[in-house]
Each structure stands twice: as structure tokens, then as C-alpha cells.
Amino acid sequence: MNKSELVSEIQANLGGASKADAENALSAVLASVKTAIKKAGKTVKVSDKDAKPAVAIQLVGFGTFSVTRRNARAGINPLTKAPLKIKASKAIKFKPGAGLKGAL
């Protein structure tokens, strides 16, 4: 499903809303998710080895978005096979909730 199909689905679920209203609703939700993840990412310090995942958004029945820390590690360039260092970073994780798992 792409964005336009999702907008159409939202429009159908809202029943009588215009396509512009459905697209505005989707844009508002996505902007809120980005803001929450950005705030949670600031609480996870990459240099802190004991950092726990910071929960950005928890939607009961759907799932949880969280930000976790990834340690620096050694890697290999696939083209040249030369070793390289990969810097520490943050990653976004999604853990589906029971309601979403049950829908499958």
C-alpha cells in the first residue's frame, strides 16, 4: 500500500470526509510521530553504554515505536573487502502490539 492508497482508505474509514481532509489527517499523524521520535532520540545518548530504549509512542493494540542506541562496530566494505569502522548511531524500532499481531 502506498501513500495515496492509504489516504483513500482513511477517507473511506472517515465516511464522507474529502480526500484533502484524509490527507491532512495522515500528515498530522505522521508529523506527530516524527516529533515524538525526535524527542525520544534526544534522551538516548549514543555514548551511554547502559542506555535503555526510549519509548517514543505507545499505541495500545497497535504497537510501540522506540529509539535505541547502536554501538560502534567493525564492518567490511562489500566491494573492496577492506575493514572499516561504523560509528555509533541511533535506530528506530517498532514492536507490534497484540492487536496487530492478532490481525495477521
Buried (B, 14 or more C-beta within 10 A) or exposed (E): EEEEEEBBEBBEEEEEBEEEBBBBBBEEEEEEBEEBBEEBBEEBEBEEEEBEBBBBBEEEEBBBBBBBBEEEEEEEEEEEEEEEEEEEEBEEEEEBBEEBEEEE
